[in-house]
Amino acid sequence: KETVEKVDVTLKGKIVYINITFVSNTTMDIAKSTAEASISLFNKDELEVYDIQFTIAAASLGEFEGYTLMGSRNSSGSGIVVWNNYNKEVEESSAE
């Protein structure tokens, strides 16, 4: 998608880690739905074995406040992604 800047996928044990970096003006709702849509790339047998851990992020740009958000889907759970509270990207202020 044009909103995705970079994707990294790592498998460690029975957890698939998917890190998605979005272009700066991508809303959190679009980012979350894009991440959730990626679950369709796994087959039923894989989803019954592997947990999926998402980290999604977009950097601040102008008045757009960046975010980092983590979510997970448990192989033995309800099948939905549970998202945590998000943290806005904090710009470091320079000491004068």
TIVEX-990338 format. One record per residue (C-alpha): z negated, x negated, y; residue number from 1. Coordinates in nm, 2 decimals. Example, Ala and Ser with C-alpha at 12.3 -4.5 7.8 and 13.67 -1.06 7.14 Angstrom:
2
> pz; px; py; nr
> -0.78; -1.23; -0.45; 1
> -0.71; -1.37; -0.11; 2
END
This chain:
96
> pz; px; py; nr
> 0.00; 0.00; 0.00; 1
> 0.06; -0.11; 0.36; 2
> -0.32; -0.07; 0.43; 3
> -0.41; -0.34; 0.17; 4
> -0.42; -0.70; 0.28; 5
> -0.56; -0.87; -0.03; 6
> -0.68; -0.78; -0.38; 7
> -0.89; -0.99; -0.62; 8
> -0.97; -0.88; -0.97; 9
> -1.22; -1.06; -1.20; 10
> -1.35; -0.97; -1.55; 11
> -1.70; -1.08; -1.64; 12
> -1.83; -0.95; -1.97; 13
> -1.80; -0.57; -1.95; 14
> -1.76; -0.55; -1.58; 15
> -1.43; -0.55; -1.38; 16
> -1.49; -0.67; -1.03; 17
> -1.23; -0.54; -0.78; 18
> -1.24; -0.68; -0.43; 19
> -1.00; -0.52; -0.18; 20
> -0.96; -0.63; 0.18; 21
> -0.78; -0.38; 0.40; 22
> -0.60; -0.43; 0.73; 23
> -0.83; -0.39; 1.03; 24
> -0.75; -0.03; 1.13; 25
> -0.79; 0.12; 0.78; 26
> -1.05; 0.40; 0.78; 27
> -1.33; 0.39; 0.53; 28
> -1.21; 0.72; 0.37; 29
> -0.86; 0.58; 0.31; 30
> -1.01; 0.26; 0.17; 31
> -1.24; 0.45; -0.07; 32
> -0.96; 0.68; -0.19; 33
> -0.73; 0.38; -0.25; 34
> -1.00; 0.20; -0.45; 35
> -1.07; 0.51; -0.65; 36
> -0.70; 0.56; -0.72; 37
> -0.69; 0.22; -0.88; 38
> -0.90; 0.36; -1.17; 39
> -0.58; 0.54; -1.29; 40
> -0.44; 0.19; -1.39; 41
> -0.69; 0.17; -1.67; 42
> -0.65; 0.36; -2.00; 43
> -0.91; 0.59; -2.15; 44
> -1.03; 0.33; -2.40; 45
> -1.08; 0.07; -2.12; 46
> -1.27; 0.32; -1.91; 47
> -1.51; 0.39; -2.20; 48
> -1.60; 0.02; -2.23; 49
> -1.58; -0.14; -1.89; 50
> -1.79; -0.07; -1.57; 51
> -1.59; -0.11; -1.25; 52
> -1.75; -0.27; -0.94; 53
> -1.57; -0.23; -0.61; 54
> -1.61; -0.42; -0.29; 55
> -1.40; -0.30; -0.01; 56
> -1.38; -0.44; 0.34; 57
> -1.20; -0.43; 0.67; 58
> -1.26; -0.66; 0.97; 59
> -1.33; -0.54; 1.32; 60
> -1.04; -0.52; 1.56; 61
> -1.08; -0.42; 1.92; 62
> -1.29; -0.10; 1.93; 63
> -1.25; -0.05; 1.55; 64
> -1.58; -0.13; 1.38; 65
> -1.53; -0.32; 1.05; 66
> -1.71; -0.24; 0.73; 67
> -1.81; -0.37; 0.39; 68
> -1.87; -0.12; 0.12; 69
> -1.96; -0.15; -0.25; 70
> -1.92; 0.11; -0.52; 71
> -1.94; 0.13; -0.89; 72
> -1.82; 0.34; -1.18; 73
> -2.02; 0.33; -1.50; 74
> -1.84; 0.35; -1.83; 75
> -2.10; 0.58; -1.97; 76
> -2.16; 0.78; -1.65; 77
> -1.99; 1.08; -1.49; 78
> -1.66; 0.90; -1.43; 79
> -1.70; 0.91; -1.05; 80
> -1.74; 0.61; -0.82; 81
> -2.08; 0.60; -0.65; 82
> -2.06; 0.43; -0.31; 83
> -2.35; 0.26; -0.13; 84
> -2.44; 0.29; 0.24; 85
> -2.20; 0.07; 0.44; 86
> -2.28; -0.22; 0.67; 87
> -2.08; -0.26; 0.99; 88
> -1.93; -0.60; 1.04; 89
> -2.16; -0.78; 1.29; 90
> -2.00; -1.01; 1.54; 91
> -2.20; -1.32; 1.62; 92
> -2.28; -1.35; 1.99; 93
> -2.26; -1.69; 2.14; 94
> -2.56; -1.84; 2.31; 95
> -2.52; -1.91; 2.67; 96
END
